[in-house]
Amino acid sequence: MARTVNATLRTVRRDAFLDVAQRLVQTKGYEAMSIQDVLTELEASKGAFYHYFDSKQALLEAVVERFADGAMAGLAPVLADPNLPALRKLEKVFAGIARWKADQKELVLAIMEVWNSDGNAIVREKLRRLTERIMVPLLSMVVRQGVNEGAFLVDSPDETATVLVSLMEGFQQQASDLFIARQAGTVTFEEVRRSVAANTEAFERILGVPKGSLTLTSEQTLHFWFG
């Protein structure tokens, strides 16, 4: 029993660090936030901090990982639904991720700022690997289901999932650039729509489904971020 209690307390204390760090990242920005800021908020010691995290970078990675875990938890019922065809399941996965990002807009924008900073190449690479670690097995499962249903025309679900995640990561950077450009008024909403359509068509070609079969980004999502 004592071991269980200790594990619970450790989780609660670690989450307290993550809660404060997330709030500071959103309000001050990652670059401006310091470990001391977190310690001051929590009235904690450096020893307590380094018990859970070995650096400020590790703290950010933990915040992002918790964000990703929350998104995946929301997708679990969709992925487990045996009656949902793979094509629709893929759409619901992307729609669920979009909703989660919208609900956490302040954090997403703060992470985007870190992602676009030239000085955070190591952080950017670790976030990229986190995306691959989470999304490749998930998409592999959906693609395999689609192959078994005869809906997707691919030879290897695992390798196809890896290609799709690479495409997602490329579009993530593109979407970030488009968001910044829209804020500056240097691109039109129609240009954003064409970019999304091109990436969706690439997904369709890779999966071997007819053009127009997939909706990976809804009009509502487009207007939320780019309207």
Rosetta constraint file for C-alpha pairs under 8 A:
AtomPair CA 1 CA 5 HARMONIC 6.30 0.50
AtomPair CA 2 CA 6 HARMONIC 6.12 0.50
AtomPair CA 3 CA 7 HARMONIC 6.16 0.50
AtomPair CA 4 CA 8 HARMONIC 6.22 0.50
AtomPair CA 5 CA 9 HARMONIC 6.18 0.50
AtomPair CA 6 CA 10 HARMONIC 6.09 0.50
AtomPair CA 7 CA 11 HARMONIC 6.30 0.50
AtomPair CA 8 CA 12 HARMONIC 6.26 0.50
AtomPair CA 9 CA 13 HARMONIC 6.10 0.50
AtomPair CA 10 CA 14 HARMONIC 6.02 0.50
AtomPair CA 11 CA 15 HARMONIC 6.00 0.50
AtomPair CA 12 CA 16 HARMONIC 6.26 0.50
AtomPair CA 13 CA 17 HARMONIC 6.67 0.50
AtomPair CA 14 CA 18 HARMONIC 6.46 0.50
AtomPair CA 14 CA 52 HARMONIC 6.53 0.50
AtomPair CA 15 CA 19 HARMONIC 6.00 0.50
AtomPair CA 16 CA 20 HARMONIC 6.34 0.50
AtomPair CA 16 CA 42 HARMONIC 7.85 0.50
AtomPair CA 17 CA 21 HARMONIC 6.05 0.50
AtomPair CA 17 CA 38 HARMONIC 7.08 0.50
AtomPair CA 17 CA 42 HARMONIC 7.56 0.50
AtomPair CA 17 CA 49 HARMONIC 7.78 0.50
AtomPair CA 18 CA 22 HARMONIC 5.93 0.50
AtomPair CA 18 CA 59 HARMONIC 7.15 0.50
AtomPair CA 18 CA 62 HARMONIC 7.25 0.50
AtomPair CA 18 CA 63 HARMONIC 5.76 0.50
AtomPair CA 19 CA 23 HARMONIC 6.31 0.50
AtomPair CA 20 CA 24 HARMONIC 6.18 0.50
AtomPair CA 20 CA 38 HARMONIC 6.28 0.50
AtomPair CA 20 CA 41 HARMONIC 7.12 0.50
AtomPair CA 20 CA 42 HARMONIC 7.67 0.50
AtomPair CA 21 CA 25 HARMONIC 5.97 0.50
AtomPair CA 21 CA 38 HARMONIC 6.27 0.50
AtomPair CA 21 CA 59 HARMONIC 7.41 0.50
AtomPair CA 21 CA 60 HARMONIC 7.48 0.50
AtomPair CA 21 CA 63 HARMONIC 7.46 0.50
AtomPair CA 22 CA 26 HARMONIC 6.17 0.50
AtomPair CA 22 CA 60 HARMONIC 7.96 0.50
AtomPair CA 22 CA 63 HARMONIC 6.40 0.50
AtomPair CA 22 CA 107 HARMONIC 7.19 0.50
AtomPair CA 23 CA 27 HARMONIC 6.14 0.50
AtomPair CA 24 CA 28 HARMONIC 5.34 0.50
AtomPair CA 24 CA 29 HARMONIC 6.60 0.50
AtomPair CA 24 CA 30 HARMONIC 7.50 0.50
AtomPair CA 24 CA 33 HARMONIC 6.39 0.50
AtomPair CA 24 CA 38 HARMONIC 7.87 0.50
AtomPair CA 25 CA 29 HARMONIC 4.36 0.50
AtomPair CA 25 CA 30 HARMONIC 4.78 0.50
AtomPair CA 25 CA 33 HARMONIC 6.56 0.50
AtomPair CA 25 CA 107 HARMONIC 7.48 0.50
AtomPair CA 25 CA 110 HARMONIC 6.37 0.50
AtomPair CA 26 CA 30 HARMONIC 7.84 0.50
AtomPair CA 26 CA 106 HARMONIC 5.88 0.50
AtomPair CA 26 CA 107 HARMONIC 5.65 0.50
AtomPair CA 26 CA 109 HARMONIC 7.94 0.50
AtomPair CA 26 CA 110 HARMONIC 5.55 0.50
AtomPair CA 28 CA 32 HARMONIC 5.87 0.50
AtomPair CA 28 CA 33 HARMONIC 6.07 0.50
AtomPair CA 29 CA 33 HARMONIC 6.11 0.50
AtomPair CA 29 CA 110 HARMONIC 6.35 0.50
AtomPair CA 30 CA 110 HARMONIC 7.38 0.50
AtomPair CA 30 CA 114 HARMONIC 6.86 0.50
AtomPair CA 31 CA 114 HARMONIC 7.88 0.50
AtomPair CA 33 CA 37 HARMONIC 6.45 0.50
AtomPair CA 34 CA 38 HARMONIC 6.84 0.50
AtomPair CA 34 CA 56 HARMONIC 7.44 0.50
AtomPair CA 35 CA 39 HARMONIC 6.33 0.50
AtomPair CA 35 CA 56 HARMONIC 6.27 0.50
AtomPair CA 36 CA 40 HARMONIC 5.96 0.50
AtomPair CA 37 CA 41 HARMONIC 6.26 0.50
AtomPair CA 38 CA 42 HARMONIC 6.33 0.50
AtomPair CA 39 CA 43 HARMONIC 5.52 0.50
AtomPair CA 39 CA 44 HARMONIC 4.86 0.50
AtomPair CA 39 CA 45 HARMONIC 6.30 0.50
AtomPair CA 39 CA 46 HARMONIC 7.06 0.50
AtomPair CA 39 CA 49 HARMONIC 7.53 0.50
AtomPair CA 40 CA 44 HARMONIC 6.72 0.50
AtomPair CA 44 CA 48 HARMONIC 6.40 0.50
AtomPair CA 44 CA 49 HARMONIC 7.40 0.50
AtomPair CA 45 CA 49 HARMONIC 6.57 0.50
AtomPair CA 46 CA 50 HARMONIC 6.18 0.50
AtomPair CA 47 CA 51 HARMONIC 6.12 0.50
AtomPair CA 48 CA 52 HARMONIC 7.12 0.50
AtomPair CA 49 CA 53 HARMONIC 6.08 0.50
AtomPair CA 49 CA 54 HARMONIC 7.96 0.50
AtomPair CA 50 CA 54 HARMONIC 5.30 0.50
AtomPair CA 50 CA 55 HARMONIC 7.44 0.50
AtomPair CA 53 CA 58 HARMONIC 5.84 0.50
AtomPair CA 53 CA 59 HARMONIC 5.99 0.50
AtomPair CA 54 CA 58 HARMONIC 6.26 0.50
AtomPair CA 54 CA 59 HARMONIC 7.94 0.50
AtomPair CA 55 CA 59 HARMONIC 6.46 0.50
AtomPair CA 56 CA 60 HARMONIC 6.46 0.50
AtomPair CA 57 CA 61 HARMONIC 6.25 0.50
AtomPair CA 57 CA 123 HARMONIC 6.95 0.50
AtomPair CA 58 CA 62 HARMONIC 6.19 0.50
AtomPair CA 59 CA 63 HARMONIC 6.34 0.50
AtomPair CA 60 CA 64 HARMONIC 6.27 0.50
AtomPair CA 61 CA 65 HARMONIC 6.02 0.50
AtomPair CA 61 CA 123 HARMONIC 7.66 0.50
AtomPair CA 61 CA 126 HARMONIC 7.80 0.50
AtomPair CA 61 CA 127 HARMONIC 7.25 0.50
AtomPair CA 62 CA 66 HARMONIC 6.10 0.50
AtomPair CA 63 CA 67 HARMONIC 6.29 0.50
AtomPair CA 64 CA 68 HARMONIC 6.19 0.50
AtomPair CA 64 CA 127 HARMONIC 7.87 0.50
AtomPair CA 65 CA 69 HARMONIC 6.05 0.50
AtomPair CA 65 CA 130 HARMONIC 7.54 0.50
AtomPair CA 66 CA 70 HARMONIC 6.20 0.50
AtomPair CA 67 CA 71 HARMONIC 6.52 0.50
AtomPair CA 68 CA 72 HARMONIC 6.26 0.50
AtomPair CA 69 CA 73 HARMONIC 6.11 0.50
AtomPair CA 70 CA 74 HARMONIC 6.52 0.50
AtomPair CA 71 CA 75 HARMONIC 6.61 0.50
AtomPair CA 71 CA 96 HARMONIC 7.48 0.50
AtomPair CA 71 CA 97 HARMONIC 6.16 0.50
AtomPair CA 71 CA 100 HARMONIC 5.97 0.50
AtomPair CA 72 CA 76 HARMONIC 6.38 0.50
AtomPair CA 74 CA 96 HARMONIC 7.22 0.50
AtomPair CA 75 CA 79 HARMONIC 6.27 0.50
AtomPair CA 75 CA 93 HARMONIC 6.36 0.50
AtomPair CA 75 CA 96 HARMONIC 6.49 0.50
AtomPair CA 75 CA 97 HARMONIC 8.00 0.50
AtomPair CA 76 CA 80 HARMONIC 6.08 0.50
AtomPair CA 77 CA 81 HARMONIC 6.12 0.50
AtomPair CA 78 CA 84 HARMONIC 7.77 0.50
AtomPair CA 78 CA 89 HARMONIC 6.57 0.50
AtomPair CA 78 CA 92 HARMONIC 7.10 0.50
AtomPair CA 78 CA 93 HARMONIC 7.25 0.50
AtomPair CA 79 CA 89 HARMONIC 6.94 0.50
AtomPair CA 79 CA 93 HARMONIC 7.90 0.50
AtomPair CA 79 CA 142 HARMONIC 7.74 0.50
AtomPair CA 84 CA 88 HARMONIC 6.60 0.50
AtomPair CA 84 CA 89 HARMONIC 6.05 0.50
AtomPair CA 85 CA 89 HARMONIC 6.01 0.50
AtomPair CA 85 CA 145 HARMONIC 7.98 0.50
AtomPair CA 85 CA 146 HARMONIC 7.34 0.50
AtomPair CA 85 CA 149 HARMONIC 7.91 0.50
AtomPair CA 86 CA 90 HARMONIC 6.01 0.50
AtomPair CA 86 CA 142 HARMONIC 5.70 0.50
AtomPair CA 86 CA 143 HARMONIC 6.99 0.50
AtomPair CA 86 CA 145 HARMONIC 5.91 0.50
AtomPair CA 86 CA 146 HARMONIC 4.89 0.50
AtomPair CA 86 CA 149 HARMONIC 7.87 0.50
AtomPair CA 86 CA 151 HARMONIC 7.76 0.50
AtomPair CA 87 CA 91 HARMONIC 6.55 0.50
AtomPair CA 87 CA 146 HARMONIC 6.88 0.50
AtomPair CA 87 CA 151 HARMONIC 7.53 0.50
AtomPair CA 87 CA 214 HARMONIC 7.25 0.50
AtomPair CA 88 CA 92 HARMONIC 6.18 0.50
AtomPair CA 89 CA 93 HARMONIC 6.13 0.50
AtomPair CA 89 CA 142 HARMONIC 7.25 0.50
AtomPair CA 90 CA 94 HARMONIC 6.48 0.50
AtomPair CA 90 CA 139 HARMONIC 7.89 0.50
AtomPair CA 90 CA 142 HARMONIC 6.81 0.50
AtomPair CA 90 CA 216 HARMONIC 7.97 0.50
AtomPair CA 91 CA 95 HARMONIC 6.08 0.50
AtomPair CA 91 CA 214 HARMONIC 6.83 0.50
AtomPair CA 91 CA 215 HARMONIC 6.17 0.50
AtomPair CA 91 CA 216 HARMONIC 5.55 0.50
AtomPair CA 92 CA 96 HARMONIC 5.85 0.50
AtomPair CA 93 CA 97 HARMONIC 6.27 0.50
AtomPair CA 94 CA 98 HARMONIC 6.12 0.50
AtomPair CA 94 CA 216 HARMONIC 5.86 0.50
AtomPair CA 94 CA 217 HARMONIC 7.26 0.50
AtomPair CA 95 CA 99 HARMONIC 6.21 0.50
AtomPair CA 95 CA 216 HARMONIC 6.99 0.50
AtomPair CA 95 CA 217 HARMONIC 7.01 0.50
AtomPair CA 95 CA 218 HARMONIC 7.66 0.50
AtomPair CA 96 CA 100 HARMONIC 6.22 0.50
AtomPair CA 97 CA 101 HARMONIC 6.18 0.50
AtomPair CA 98 CA 102 HARMONIC 6.17 0.50
AtomPair CA 98 CA 217 HARMONIC 7.88 0.50
AtomPair CA 98 CA 221 HARMONIC 6.95 0.50
AtomPair CA 99 CA 103 HARMONIC 6.16 0.50
AtomPair CA 100 CA 104 HARMONIC 6.26 0.50
AtomPair CA 101 CA 105 HARMONIC 5.74 0.50
AtomPair CA 101 CA 108 HARMONIC 6.43 0.50
AtomPair CA 102 CA 224 HARMONIC 7.86 0.50
AtomPair CA 104 CA 108 HARMONIC 6.21 0.50
AtomPair CA 105 CA 109 HARMONIC 6.11 0.50
AtomPair CA 106 CA 110 HARMONIC 6.26 0.50
AtomPair CA 107 CA 111 HARMONIC 6.11 0.50
AtomPair CA 108 CA 112 HARMONIC 6.04 0.50
AtomPair CA 109 CA 113 HARMONIC 6.31 0.50
AtomPair CA 110 CA 114 HARMONIC 6.58 0.50
AtomPair CA 111 CA 115 HARMONIC 6.06 0.50
AtomPair CA 112 CA 116 HARMONIC 6.18 0.50
AtomPair CA 112 CA 176 HARMONIC 6.92 0.50
AtomPair CA 113 CA 117 HARMONIC 6.37 0.50
AtomPair CA 114 CA 120 HARMONIC 6.50 0.50
AtomPair CA 114 CA 123 HARMONIC 7.98 0.50
AtomPair CA 114 CA 124 HARMONIC 7.62 0.50
AtomPair CA 115 CA 120 HARMONIC 6.88 0.50
AtomPair CA 115 CA 121 HARMONIC 7.82 0.50
AtomPair CA 115 CA 123 HARMONIC 7.61 0.50
AtomPair CA 115 CA 124 HARMONIC 5.44 0.50
AtomPair CA 116 CA 120 HARMONIC 7.85 0.50
AtomPair CA 117 CA 121 HARMONIC 7.53 0.50
AtomPair CA 120 CA 124 HARMONIC 6.08 0.50
AtomPair CA 121 CA 125 HARMONIC 6.16 0.50
AtomPair CA 122 CA 126 HARMONIC 6.29 0.50
AtomPair CA 123 CA 127 HARMONIC 6.19 0.50
AtomPair CA 124 CA 128 HARMONIC 6.16 0.50
AtomPair CA 125 CA 129 HARMONIC 6.28 0.50
AtomPair CA 126 CA 130 HARMONIC 6.17 0.50
AtomPair CA 127 CA 131 HARMONIC 6.27 0.50
AtomPair CA 128 CA 132 HARMONIC 6.42 0.50
AtomPair CA 128 CA 169 HARMONIC 7.43 0.50
AtomPair CA 129 CA 133 HARMONIC 6.06 0.50
AtomPair CA 130 CA 134 HARMONIC 6.28 0.50
AtomPair CA 131 CA 135 HARMONIC 5.81 0.50
AtomPair CA 131 CA 165 HARMONIC 8.00 0.50
AtomPair CA 132 CA 136 HARMONIC 5.43 0.50
AtomPair CA 132 CA 162 HARMONIC 7.67 0.50
AtomPair CA 132 CA 165 HARMONIC 6.56 0.50
AtomPair CA 133 CA 137 HARMONIC 7.29 0.50
AtomPair CA 134 CA 138 HARMONIC 6.78 0.50
AtomPair CA 135 CA 139 HARMONIC 5.95 0.50
AtomPair CA 135 CA 165 HARMONIC 6.72 0.50
AtomPair CA 136 CA 140 HARMONIC 5.88 0.50
AtomPair CA 136 CA 158 HARMONIC 7.45 0.50
AtomPair CA 136 CA 161 HARMONIC 5.39 0.50
AtomPair CA 136 CA 162 HARMONIC 5.61 0.50
AtomPair CA 136 CA 165 HARMONIC 6.38 0.50
AtomPair CA 137 CA 141 HARMONIC 6.23 0.50
AtomPair CA 137 CA 158 HARMONIC 7.55 0.50
AtomPair CA 137 CA 161 HARMONIC 7.51 0.50
AtomPair CA 138 CA 142 HARMONIC 6.61 0.50
AtomPair CA 139 CA 143 HARMONIC 5.95 0.50
AtomPair CA 139 CA 161 HARMONIC 5.32 0.50
AtomPair CA 139 CA 164 HARMONIC 8.00 0.50
AtomPair CA 140 CA 144 HARMONIC 5.98 0.50
AtomPair CA 140 CA 157 HARMONIC 5.26 0.50
AtomPair CA 140 CA 158 HARMONIC 5.03 0.50
AtomPair CA 140 CA 159 HARMONIC 7.99 0.50
AtomPair CA 140 CA 160 HARMONIC 7.33 0.50
AtomPair CA 140 CA 161 HARMONIC 4.91 0.50
AtomPair CA 140 CA 162 HARMONIC 7.95 0.50
AtomPair CA 141 CA 145 HARMONIC 6.29 0.50
AtomPair CA 141 CA 157 HARMONIC 7.58 0.50
AtomPair CA 142 CA 146 HARMONIC 6.26 0.50
AtomPair CA 143 CA 147 HARMONIC 6.19 0.50
AtomPair CA 143 CA 152 HARMONIC 6.98 0.50
AtomPair CA 143 CA 157 HARMONIC 5.46 0.50
AtomPair CA 143 CA 160 HARMONIC 7.79 0.50
AtomPair CA 143 CA 161 HARMONIC 7.09 0.50
AtomPair CA 143 CA 207 HARMONIC 7.99 0.50
AtomPair CA 144 CA 148 HARMONIC 6.25 0.50
AtomPair CA 144 CA 157 HARMONIC 5.26 0.50
AtomPair CA 145 CA 149 HARMONIC 6.22 0.50
AtomPair CA 146 CA 150 HARMONIC 6.18 0.50
AtomPair CA 146 CA 151 HARMONIC 5.09 0.50
AtomPair CA 146 CA 152 HARMONIC 5.04 0.50
AtomPair CA 147 CA 151 HARMONIC 5.88 0.50
AtomPair CA 147 CA 152 HARMONIC 4.81 0.50
AtomPair CA 147 CA 153 HARMONIC 6.38 0.50
AtomPair CA 147 CA 154 HARMONIC 6.93 0.50
AtomPair CA 147 CA 157 HARMONIC 7.80 0.50
AtomPair CA 151 CA 209 HARMONIC 7.02 0.50
AtomPair CA 152 CA 207 HARMONIC 5.18 0.50
AtomPair CA 152 CA 208 HARMONIC 5.61 0.50
AtomPair CA 152 CA 209 HARMONIC 6.25 0.50
AtomPair CA 153 CA 207 HARMONIC 5.80 0.50
AtomPair CA 153 CA 208 HARMONIC 4.82 0.50
AtomPair CA 153 CA 209 HARMONIC 7.32 0.50
AtomPair CA 154 CA 160 HARMONIC 7.21 0.50
AtomPair CA 154 CA 206 HARMONIC 7.58 0.50
AtomPair CA 154 CA 207 HARMONIC 6.15 0.50
AtomPair CA 154 CA 208 HARMONIC 6.92 0.50
AtomPair CA 156 CA 160 HARMONIC 5.99 0.50
AtomPair CA 157 CA 161 HARMONIC 5.98 0.50
AtomPair CA 158 CA 162 HARMONIC 6.45 0.50
AtomPair CA 159 CA 163 HARMONIC 6.38 0.50
AtomPair CA 160 CA 164 HARMONIC 6.19 0.50
AtomPair CA 160 CA 206 HARMONIC 7.55 0.50
AtomPair CA 160 CA 207 HARMONIC 7.95 0.50
AtomPair CA 161 CA 165 HARMONIC 6.18 0.50
AtomPair CA 162 CA 166 HARMONIC 6.29 0.50
AtomPair CA 163 CA 167 HARMONIC 6.29 0.50
AtomPair CA 164 CA 168 HARMONIC 6.16 0.50
AtomPair CA 164 CA 203 HARMONIC 6.90 0.50
AtomPair CA 164 CA 206 HARMONIC 7.87 0.50
AtomPair CA 165 CA 169 HARMONIC 6.13 0.50
AtomPair CA 166 CA 170 HARMONIC 6.23 0.50
AtomPair CA 167 CA 171 HARMONIC 6.21 0.50
AtomPair CA 167 CA 199 HARMONIC 7.79 0.50
AtomPair CA 168 CA 172 HARMONIC 6.01 0.50
AtomPair CA 169 CA 173 HARMONIC 6.50 0.50
AtomPair CA 170 CA 174 HARMONIC 6.31 0.50
AtomPair CA 171 CA 175 HARMONIC 5.78 0.50
AtomPair CA 171 CA 199 HARMONIC 7.17 0.50
AtomPair CA 172 CA 176 HARMONIC 6.15 0.50
AtomPair CA 173 CA 177 HARMONIC 6.27 0.50
AtomPair CA 174 CA 178 HARMONIC 6.12 0.50
AtomPair CA 175 CA 179 HARMONIC 6.00 0.50
AtomPair CA 176 CA 180 HARMONIC 6.39 0.50
AtomPair CA 177 CA 181 HARMONIC 6.12 0.50
AtomPair CA 178 CA 182 HARMONIC 5.95 0.50
AtomPair CA 178 CA 187 HARMONIC 7.31 0.50
AtomPair CA 178 CA 192 HARMONIC 6.80 0.50
AtomPair CA 179 CA 183 HARMONIC 6.28 0.50
AtomPair CA 179 CA 225 HARMONIC 7.06 0.50
AtomPair CA 179 CA 226 HARMONIC 6.22 0.50
AtomPair CA 180 CA 184 HARMONIC 6.34 0.50
AtomPair CA 181 CA 185 HARMONIC 6.01 0.50
AtomPair CA 181 CA 186 HARMONIC 5.25 0.50
AtomPair CA 181 CA 187 HARMONIC 5.80 0.50
AtomPair CA 182 CA 186 HARMONIC 6.04 0.50
AtomPair CA 182 CA 187 HARMONIC 5.53 0.50
AtomPair CA 182 CA 188 HARMONIC 6.87 0.50
AtomPair CA 182 CA 189 HARMONIC 7.62 0.50
AtomPair CA 182 CA 226 HARMONIC 6.42 0.50
AtomPair CA 187 CA 191 HARMONIC 6.45 0.50
AtomPair CA 187 CA 192 HARMONIC 7.59 0.50
AtomPair CA 188 CA 192 HARMONIC 6.67 0.50
AtomPair CA 189 CA 193 HARMONIC 6.27 0.50
AtomPair CA 189 CA 226 HARMONIC 6.59 0.50
AtomPair CA 189 CA 227 HARMONIC 6.55 0.50
AtomPair CA 190 CA 194 HARMONIC 6.19 0.50
AtomPair CA 191 CA 195 HARMONIC 6.26 0.50
AtomPair CA 192 CA 196 HARMONIC 6.30 0.50
AtomPair CA 192 CA 226 HARMONIC 7.60 0.50
AtomPair CA 193 CA 197 HARMONIC 6.14 0.50
AtomPair CA 193 CA 222 HARMONIC 7.58 0.50
AtomPair CA 194 CA 198 HARMONIC 6.12 0.50
AtomPair CA 195 CA 199 HARMONIC 6.37 0.50
AtomPair CA 196 CA 200 HARMONIC 6.14 0.50
AtomPair CA 196 CA 217 HARMONIC 7.28 0.50
AtomPair CA 197 CA 201 HARMONIC 6.09 0.50
AtomPair CA 198 CA 202 HARMONIC 6.28 0.50
AtomPair CA 199 CA 203 HARMONIC 6.43 0.50
AtomPair CA 200 CA 204 HARMONIC 6.35 0.50
AtomPair CA 200 CA 214 HARMONIC 6.99 0.50
AtomPair CA 200 CA 215 HARMONIC 7.23 0.50
AtomPair CA 200 CA 216 HARMONIC 6.45 0.50
AtomPair CA 201 CA 205 HARMONIC 6.18 0.50
AtomPair CA 201 CA 211 HARMONIC 6.34 0.50
AtomPair CA 201 CA 212 HARMONIC 7.60 0.50
AtomPair CA 202 CA 206 HARMONIC 6.23 0.50
AtomPair CA 203 CA 207 HARMONIC 6.24 0.50
AtomPair CA 204 CA 208 HARMONIC 5.91 0.50
AtomPair CA 204 CA 209 HARMONIC 5.23 0.50
AtomPair CA 204 CA 210 HARMONIC 6.67 0.50
AtomPair CA 204 CA 211 HARMONIC 6.29 0.50
AtomPair CA 204 CA 212 HARMONIC 8.00 0.50
AtomPair CA 204 CA 213 HARMONIC 7.26 0.50
AtomPair CA 204 CA 214 HARMONIC 6.90 0.50
AtomPair CA 205 CA 209 HARMONIC 6.38 0.50
AtomPair CA 205 CA 210 HARMONIC 7.67 0.50
AtomPair CA 205 CA 211 HARMONIC 7.66 0.50
AtomPair CA 209 CA 213 HARMONIC 6.58 0.50
AtomPair CA 217 CA 221 HARMONIC 6.35 0.50
AtomPair CA 217 CA 222 HARMONIC 6.92 0.50
AtomPair CA 218 CA 222 HARMONIC 6.35 0.50
AtomPair CA 219 CA 223 HARMONIC 6.14 0.50
AtomPair CA 220 CA 224 HARMONIC 6.09 0.50
AtomPair CA 221 CA 225 HARMONIC 6.40 0.50
AtomPair CA 222 CA 226 HARMONIC 5.57 0.50
AtomPair CA 222 CA 227 HARMONIC 6.61 0.50
AtomPair CA 223 CA 227 HARMONIC 3.96 0.50
